[in-house]
Amino acid sequence: MISLGSVPGAEAAAAAASHGVAGPRSWRKSRWGPRNFSVEDLRTWRRERESALRSARRHQQLISKRLLCEDTLMDEGQVGTDSGPAAPLSEEEISQLLKNIQRGKEDRATSLRLLRQGLQHRENQQKFIRLEGSMRVLIGLFTGNLADLQMDAARCLHELSHSSDPDVVEACLPATSYLLTYLSGHSVALMELCLYTLGNLVVEMTAVKKQLLPQGIIPVLASCIQSPHVVVQEGVGYVLSQLLQSKEAPAEIIPLVLNSTLPKDMLHLVCSNLEEGIGAAVEFAWGLHYIICSRVNNSLLISQRTVPSLVQLLLELASVMSTTSVEGVELLICPVVRCVANLLAEDEVGDGELVEQEERLLRALFEFIQYFVSEHLFIAQECLWLINNLTADSIRSCSALLNPDLFTSLLKLLSYERLSLLVLTVLCNIAAKGSAYCQAQHQKAVLFPLISILALPDDKVVAQDLELLHLLFHHWPEAAADFVGQSGLQALEQHQDKLQLQERVKVLIWTAKELTALPQNCPLRASAENLPSTSLQS
């Protein structure tokens, strides 16, 4: 999963870029006649297409384990000062350390720390769990009343939980109930260690999750999230994110989470106290994203005003982008934008959810795009996806985008290869609203970049470009004359031999020629409704 300290920005960018790019719509050629695509046709097509794209959008970040670094082991006079990988120990050496720990000698704490250091090595982990009674001794120390030994035993369990060996993880199963118990304790350091150990364990085995659910992990996390300590909050977010990404989550875990107080608390922590706890905010934002992607009960999240709350957060972040000192804010923007985009695609979102905020939200999204497009292109992609969902049904958003500053900014993004397809999709959303919107785009010189795009080798981008041209010609025939006058037909002709494009290219060439040949005062020129249309329904 993405967190401030665990996943490089390149992985985040790759994750954000890999889904959600709209493909070309299918075109069907028709003859002169009464068939036109109505508003209802467009809505039906849009809902079907959005459903498919939303499914592709449900990209879940790679589940990863996390190993806490214990600064206390680096203090002078303590073992474990070697920060390099632990050396393999023989089975006899591990057995001797275990005996020293059991015998209650004065150096048992030293032996336990040496064991902890040794357990950083995979071979040592396997040798340790094969020793009879080894886990029983370790769990006994973990549940004992000697605080120092308890912490060192907890660190040993944490090292084992970080293993990728299923046998090692399975050996930790008897400790899960105790790990949950100590989440109700008073030691913040121990709570943090227990949380990350649990988070690591749930990655590997279904058996761990099946054991933790009846043991009450969801109510325990609902209690832990109330902690005033940021490190505990972030640990809760880590465990939740690991649980919510599992295959069992939609059926077994998310319903329990939704029936608890967790969603409201998660939303609160995403939207508050960011300078102290942006790590926790990032964890919980991804957690909300996974819940929303499951679609188990998004109507509940909508009823809890999740959309307005997250929109307000985006507005606040945009207002301080140039002055903020919070590092990694782009890792928070990414899941928050996804949450809003996916919830807006739900039918339950009322028309009044964003009535007063739509233009402000659009401006905030362009603020993010401008700020991050050079170094974090994936943020621009996420923002354009949300703009796509805003403009799909909203006349208000389409009108706002036609403001000179926003529209100019949108057209500039066509020069980015990885953004052009999404930009064209947004422009199609605007054009589909009718003649006034096509006229406005035409007057704002949209044709020149569209003709330039026809020279690109990417067939998906060209197909989306063709669709936009079709909408412009259909709703505003004057655009066809300018298109021809700007050598648009020559640009189209180079695609006539491409199997995937040739039919729609031929239709568009024929349409442009027919419209250009009509007299200026011809009724058909004023309205291209009766010209051959390429249906937008798939």
VEXNUKE-84898 format. One record per residue: residue in one letter; x, y, z of N, C-alpha, C in turn. Coordinates in steps of 0.1 Angstrom, whole numbers, plus 5000, padded with zeros to 4 digits. Example, Ala and Ser with C-alpha at 12.3 -4.5 7.8 and 13.67 -1.06 7.14 Angstrom:
# VEXNUKE-84898
A513249435078512349555078513249675078 S512849785071513749895071512950005079 
***
This chain:
# VEXNUKE-84898
M500849885000500050005000500950125000 I500350244997501150364997501150425010 S502250465015502350535028503550635026 L503750715036504750825034506150765035 G506250645041507650595042507950465036 S506950405028507150275024507150245009 V506550335001506450314987506950434979 P507950414970508550524963507450594954 G507750714951506750794943506650724929 A507650664924507450594911506450494911 E506350414922505350304923503950374924 A503850484931502550544932502150594919 A503150654911502750704898502350584889 A503050474889502650364881501350304885 A501050304898499750254902498650344897 A498850474899497850574895497650574880 A498750544872498650564858498050434851 S498050324858497750194851496350174848 H495350254854493950224852493250364850 G492050344845491150464844491250544832 V492050504822492150574810491150524800 A490250614796489150574788489650534774 G488950434769489250384755488350444745 P488550414733487650474722486250414723 R485350494720483950444720483750384706 S482750294705482550224693481550314684 W481850324672481050404662480350314653 R479050344650478350264640477850364629 K478050324617477650414606476150394604 S475450514601474050504598473750594586 R472650584580472250664568471350774572 W471150854562470150974564468850914570 G468350984580467150934585466850994599 P465850954605465451014618466250974630 R467150874628467850824640468950924645 N468850964657469751054663470051004677 F471151044684471351004697470751104707 S469751064714469051154724469851164737 V469351254745469951274758469951144766 E468751074765468650954772469650844767 D469850844754470850754748472250774754 L472550904754473850944760473950904774 R472950924782472950884796473150734798 T472350664790472450514791473850464787 W474450524776475750484772476750524782 R476650644788477550694798477550604810 R476450564815476350484827477050344824 E476750284813477350154810478850174809 R479350274802480750294801481450334814 E480750414822481350454835481450324844 S480450234843480450114851481650034848 A481950014835483149934831484450004835 L484450134833485750204836485950214851 R484850224859484950224873485450094878 S485049984872485549854876487049844873 A487549904862488949904859489649994869 R488950094874489550194883489850144897 R489250034900489349974913490749914915 H491749994912493049944914493449944928 Q493949834933494349824947495849824948 Q496349904957497749924958498349784963 L499649764959500249644963500349634978 I499849524984499949494998501449475001 S501949545011503349535015503449525030 K504449455034504749455049505649565053 R505549595066506349705071507049665083 L508349705084509149675095509549805102 L509149805115509449925123510949925127 C511650035126513050055130513050095144 E513750025153513750055167515050135170 D514950255172516050345175516750305188 T515950245197516550215210517650105209 L517550025198518649925197519949985192 M519850105188521050165182521850245193 D521250255205521950325216523250255220 E524150335225525450285229525250195240 G526050085240525949985251524949875249 Q524149885238523149775235523649695223 V523149575222523449495211522649535199 G523049495188522249525176522649655169 T523949695172524349825166524749805152 D524849675147525149655133523949675125 S523849775117522649795109522549715096 G523649635094523549545082522749425085 P522649335075521749215076522349125086 A521449055094521948965104522648845098 A523648795105524348675100523548555104 P523648445095522948325099523548265111 L522748205120523148135132522947985130 S523747905136523447765136522247735145 E521747615143520547575151520947565166 E522247525168522747505182522847645188 E523347745181523447885186522047935190 I521047915181519747965184519147885196 S519447755197518947675209519547725222 Q520847765221521547815233520947945237 L520648035228520048165231518748145238 L517948045233516648015239516747965253 K517847875255518047825269518447935278 N519248025274519648135282518448225286 I517548245277516348315279515448245290 Q515448115289514548045298515048025312 R516448025313517047995326516948115336 G516648225331516448345340517848395344 K518848375336520148435340520148585338 E521148655343521148795343521248845328 D521848765320522048815306520848765297 R519648735303518548685295518048805285 A518148925290517749035282518649055270 T520049035272520949035261520748925251 S520448805257520148695248518948715239 L517948775245516648805238516948905227 R517749005230518049105219518949045208 L519848955212520548885202519648795193 L518748735200517748655192516948735182 R516548855188515748945179516548985167 Q517849015169518749055158518848935148 G519048815154519148695145517948665137 L516748705142515548675135515348765123 Q516248855121516148935109516548855096 H517148745099517648655088516548545085 R516248525073515148425069515548285074 E516848245072517248105077517148095092 N517448195099517348195114515848175118 Q514948245111513548235114513048095113 Q513448025102513047895099513647795110 K514847815114515447735124514747755137 F514447875140513847905153512447845155 I511647855145510247795146510347645146 R511447585141511447435142511847385155 L512447465164512847425177511647405186 E511547295192510347265200510247365212 G509047415213508647505224509147645222 S509747675210510347815208509347925209 M508247905201507148005201506448015214 R506347905221505747905235506547995244 V507847975244508748055252508548205248 L508648235235508548375231507248435235 I506148365233504848425237504648435252 G505348345259505348355274506048485278 L507148515272507848645276506948765271 F506348755260505448855255504348885264 T503748785270502648805279503048815294 G504348815296504748825310504648965316 N505148985328504949115335506249195336 L507249155329508549225328508549315316 A508449435317508149525306509249525296 D510549525300511649525290511649395282 L511449285289511449155282510249145273 Q509149205277507949205269508149275256 M508749395257509049475244509949395235 D511049335241511949265232511349145226 A510449075233509748965228508749005217 A508149125219507249185209508049215196 R509249265198510049295186510449165179 C510649055186510948925180509748885171 L508548895177507348855170507248945157 H507549075159507449165148508449125136 E509649085140510549035130509948915123 L509448825130508848705124507648735115 S506848835119505648875111506048935098 H507348985097507749045085508248945075 S508348815078508748715070507848685058 S508348645047507548605036507348455035 D507848385045507648235046506348205053 P505448135046504148105052504248025065 D505247935066505447855078505747945090 V506548045088506948135099505748215103 V504948265094503748345097502748255105 E502648125100501648035107502148015121 A503448015124503947985137503548105147 C503148215141502748335149501348335153 L500548245147499048245149498648245164 P499348165172498948165186499048295193 A499848395187500048525194499048625191 T498148595181497248705176496248755187 S495748665196494848705206495548805216 Y496848775219497548855228497948995222 L498248985209498449115202497249205202 L496049145201494849225202494649275216 T494949195226494749235240495549355243 Y496849355239497749465243497349595235 L496449595226496049715219495149795228 S494749735239493949805249494749855261 G496149845259497049875270497350025271 H498350055279498750195281500050235275 S500850135270502050165264501950195249 V502150315245502050355231502950275222 A504250265227505250185219504850045217 L504249985227503849845225502549835216 M501649925217500449935209500949945194 E501850035192502350055178502949925172 L503749865181504449745176503449625174 C502449615182501349515180500549545167 L500249665165499449705153500249665140 Y501549695139502249665127502549515126 T502649455137502849305136501549245131 L500349285136499149235131498949265116 G499249385112499149425098500049345089 N501249305094502049215086501549075085 L500949025096500448895096499248875087 V498348975086497148955078497448945063 V498648995059499048985045499148845040 E499748755048500148625043499148525042 M498248515052497348395053495948435056 T495048365049493648375051493348325065 A494048225070493848175084493948285094 V494948375092495148485102493848575103 K493348605091492148695091490948625097 K490848495093489648415099489748395114 Q491048405119491148395133490948525140 L491348635134491248765140489848815140 L489048785130487648845129486848795141 P486748665145486048625156486648675169 Q487948695169488648755181488348895183 G487648965174487149095176488049205171 I488849185160489749285156489149415152 I487949405145487249535141486849615153 P486149565163485849645175487149705182 V488149615182489449665188489949785181 L490049775167490549885159489650005161 A488349985162487450095164487650175177 S488150095187488550155199489950225198 C490850155192492250215190492250345182 I491350355173491450475164491150605172 Q490550585184490250695193491450745200 S492550675199493750715206494250855202 P494750935211495251075207496651065201 H497250945201498650935197498650905182 V499350995174499350985160499950845155 V500950795162501650675158500650555159 V499750565169498750455170497750475159 Q497250595157496350615146496850565132 E498150595130498650545117498750395117 G499150335128499150185129497750125126 V496750185132495350145129495050155114 G495450265108495250275094495950175085 Y497150135090497950035083497249895083 V496749855095496049735097494849725088 L494049835089492749845082493049835067 S494049905062494349895048494749755043 Q495449685051495849555048494649465048 L493749475058492549395058491549425047 L491449555044490449595034490849565019 Q492049525017492549495004492449345001 S492149265012492049115010490949075001 K491048954996489948894988488648874996 E488848855009487648825017486948955021 A487549065019487049195024485649225021 P485249225008483849265005482749185013 A483049055014482048965020482148955035 E483348965041483548935055484049045063 I484749145058485349245066484749385064 I484449425052483949555050482549575056 P481649475056480349495063480549515078 L481549455084481749475098482249615100 V483149665091483749795093482549895091 L481749885081480649975079479649975090 N479549865097478549865109479149915122 S480449965121481150015132481250165131 T481950225140482150375140483350415131 L484050305126485250335119485150425107 P484150415098484150505086484150655090 K483250685100483250825104484550875110 D485150785118486450825124487550835114 M487550745104488550745093488350875085 L487150915082486851035075487351155083 H487151155096487551265104489051285104 L489751165105491251175106491851205092 V491151175081491651215068491551365067 C490551425073490351565070490851665081 S491551615091491951695102493351675106 N493951775112495251765119496351715110 L496451765097497251705087498751725090 E499151835096500551865098501151765108 E500351725118500851625127500651485123 G499651455115499351315112499051295098 I499851345088499451325074499651175071 G500551105078500750965075499550885078 A498850925090497550855093496550895083 A496451015078495451065069495650985056 V496850955051497150885039496650745041 E496950675052496450545054494950535054 F494250625061492850615062492150655048 A492850745041492250775028492250655018 W493350575019493450455011492350355016 G492250345029491250255035489850295030 L489450425030488150465024488050425010 H489150445002489150414988488850264986 Y489450174994489150034992487749994996 I487150065006485750045010484850084998 I485150204993484350254982484350174970 C485550114967485750034955484949904956 S484749854969484049734971482549744967 R482049874968480649904966479649824975 V480149784986479249714995478049795000 N478349925004477250005008477750155007 N477950194995478450334993477350434996 S476050394996475050485000475150535014 L475650445023475950475037477050585037 L478050565030479150665030478650805025 I477850795014477250915009476350985019 S475550915026474650965036475451035048 Q476650985050477551045060478351165056 R477951225044478451345038479951325035 T480351205031481751185027482251275016 V481351285006481751364994482051514998 P481051585004481351725008482551735017 S482751645026483851655035485251645028 L485251545019486551535011486751645001 V485651694995485751814986486351934994 Q485851955006486252065014487752045017 L488251925020489651895022490451935010 L489951894998490751924986490752084984 L489752154987489752294986490752354995 E490752305007491752365017493152335013 L493452215008494752175003495252264992 A494252284982494652364971494952514975 S494252564985494452694989495852724995 V496552615000497852635006498952564999 M498652514986499652444979501052514978 S500952644975502152724973502952754986 T502252734997502952775010503052655019 T502452535016502452425025503852375028 S504052335041505252275044505152125047 V503952065044503651925046504251845035 E505151755038505751675028504851555025 G504951515012504151395008502651425006 V502251555005500851585004500251524991 E501051494981500551434969500051294971 L500651224981500151094985498851094992 L498451204997497151215003496151254992 I496551354984495651394973495151284964 C496051194961495751084952494550994957 P494550934969493350854973492150944975 V492251064980491151154982490451184969 V491151214959490551244946489851114941 R490451004943489850874938488550854946 C488550874959487250854966486150944961 V486451064959485451164954484951114940 A485851084931485551044918484650924917 N484950824925484150704925482850714932 L482750804942481450824948480550904939 L481151004932480351084922479750994911 A480350874909479850784898478650704903 E478350714916477250644922475950714919 D474850644916473550704914473050774926 E473450734938472850784950473350934953 V474350974946474851114948473851204942 G473351294951472251384946472851504938 D472051564930472451674922472951794931 G472451794943472851914952474051894960 E474751774958475951744967477051854965 L477251904952478351994950477852124943 V476552154944476052274937476852394939 E477252424951477952554954479452534953 Q479952414951481352384952481952344939 E481152314929481752254917482852334910 E482552464908483652544901484852564910 R484652574923485752584932486552454932 L485852344931486552214931487352194918 L486752244907487452234894488752324895 R488652434900489852524902490852464911 A490452394921491352324930492052214923 L491352144915491952034907492952084897 F492652194891493652254882494852314889 E494652354901495752394910496752284912 F496152164916496952044918497652004905 I496952004894497551964881498752054878 Q498552184879499652284876500852264885 Y500552234898501652214908502452084906 F501751984902502351844903502651794889 V502251854878502251784865503751754861 S504651834865506051814861506751694868 E506451694881507151594889506251474893 H504951484894504051384898502951374888 L503151324876502151324866500951244870 F501051144879499951064883498851144890 I499251254897498251344903497451414892 A498051454882497251514871496251414865 Q496751294863495851184858494651164867 E494851154880493751134890492851254889 C493351374889492451494889491651494876 L492251464865491451454852490351354853 W490651244860489551144861488451194869 L488651274879487651334887486851434879 I487651514871486951614862486051544852 N486551424847485751344838484351314845 N484451264857483251224864482351344867 L482951464870482151584872481451624860 T482051624848481451674836480551574829 A480551454833479751344826478251384827 D477851434838476351464840476051604843 S477051684847476851814852476951924842 I475851994839475952114830476752214837 R476652224850477352334857478852314856 S479352194857480752174856481252204842 C480452164832480852184818480952334815 S479952414821479952554819481152614826 A481452574838482552624845483852604837 L484052484831485252454824485452544811 L484352604807484452684795484952824798 N485152854811485752984815487152984809 P487453104803488753114795489953054802 D490153084815491353044822491352884823 L490252824827490252684829490352614816 F489652664806489652594793491052604786 T491652714788493052724783493952624790 S493852614803494652524810494352374806 L493152344803492752214799493352184785 L493252274776493852254763495352234763 K496052304772497552284774497952144777 L497052074785497351944789497351844777 L496751884766496851794754498251764750 S499151844753500551824749501251714757 Y500651664768501151564776500651424770 E501551344766501151214759500251134769 R500551124781499851044791498551104796 L498351234792497151294797496151324786 S496551314773495751364762494451284761 L494451154764493251074762492151114772 L492651144785491651194795491151334792 V492051414787491551554783490551544772 L490751464762489851454751488451394756 T488551304766487351254771486551354778 V487151444786486551554792485951654782 L486651684771486151764761484951704754 C484951574753483751504747482551514756 N482751504769481651524779481051664777 I481851764775481351904773480651914760 A481151864749480551864736479251794736 A479151684743477851604743476751684749 K476951794756475851874762475051954751 G475551964739474752034729475452144721 S474652204713475252304703475952424710 A475352474721475952594727477352554732 Y477552434737478852394743479852364731 C479352314720480252294709480652424702 Q479652514702479952654697481052714705 A480952704718481952764727483352704725 Q483352574724484652514721485252554708 H484452564698484852604685485452754685 Q484752834693485152974694486452994702 K486752894710487952894718489152814711 A488952804698490052754690490452604694 V489452524696489752384699490252304687 L489952344675490152264663491652244660 F492452354663493852344659494552234667 P494452224680495052104687494451974683 L493151974680492551844676493151794663 I493351884653494051844641495451804643 S496151864652497551824655497551684661 I496551654669496551524676496351414665 L495751444654495551344643496851294638 A497951364641499251314636499951224646 L499351194657499951104667499750964663 P500750874667500650734664499650644673 D499250704684498450634693496950624688 D496550504684495150484679494050524689 K494350494702493250524712493050674713 V494150744713494050894714493350944701 V493750894690493150944677491650914677 A491350794681489950754682489050844690 Q489650884702488950984710488851114704 D489851154697489951284689488851274678 L488651164672487651154661486251164667 E486051114679484751124685484451264689 L485451344694485151484697484851564684 L485551534674485251604661483851574656 H483451444658482151404654481051484661 L481251494675480351574683480251714679 L481451774676481451914672480751934659 F480951844649480351864636478851834637 H478451744646477051704648476251824654 H476851884664476051994671476352134666 W477552154659477852284655478552274641 P477752264630478352234617479352334612 E479352454617480352554613481752504616 A481852424626483152364629483752284618 A482852214610483352134599483952214589 A483452334586484052424575485452464579 D485552504592486852544597487852434597 F487352314600488152194600488752164586 V487952174576488352154562489352264558 G489052394562489852504559491252494565 Q491352424577492652414584493352284580 S493052224568493652104563493351984572 G492251984578491851864586491551744579 L491051754566490751634558492051564555 Q493151634552494351574549494951494561 A494751554573495151484585494351364588 L493051364584492251244586492651134576 E492951164564493151064554494350974557 Q495251014565496350924568495950804577 H494750814582494250704590493250614583 Q493050634570492050564563492350414562 D493650374562494050234561494150164574 K493950224585494050164598492750094601 L492749964603491549884605490649934616 Q491249964627490450014638489750144636 L490350224627489850364626489150394613 Q489350304603489050344589487550374587 E486650304594485250324592484850464597 R485250494610484850624615485550734608 V486750714603487450814595486650844582 K486250744576485450764563484150834566 V483450804577482250864580482551014583 L483551044591483851184594484251264582 I485051204573485451274561484151304553 W483251214551482051234544481151334550 T481051334563480251434571480851574569 A482151584570482751724568482551774554 K482651684544482551734531481051774528 E480151694533478751724531478351854538 L478751874550478452004557479052124550 T480352104545480952214539480352254526 A479752154519479152174506477752244507 L477152234519475852294520475852444520 P474852514515474852664515474752714530 Q475252834531475352894545473952894551 N472952924544471552944550470752814549 C471352704546470652574545470252534559 P468952494561468552444575469352324580 L469852234570470652124575471952164580 R472452284575473752334580473552384594 A472452444596472152494610472052384620 S471552274615471452154624471852034617 A472851964622473351844615472651714620 E471451734626470751614632470551504622 N470251544609469851444599471051394591 L472251434595473451384588473751244594 P474451164586474851034592475551044605 S475050984615475750994629476350864632 T477350874640478050754645477550734659 S476850634662476150624675477150614686 L476850674697477750674709477450554718 Q476450474715476150364723477050244719 S477550174729478450064726477649934725 
***
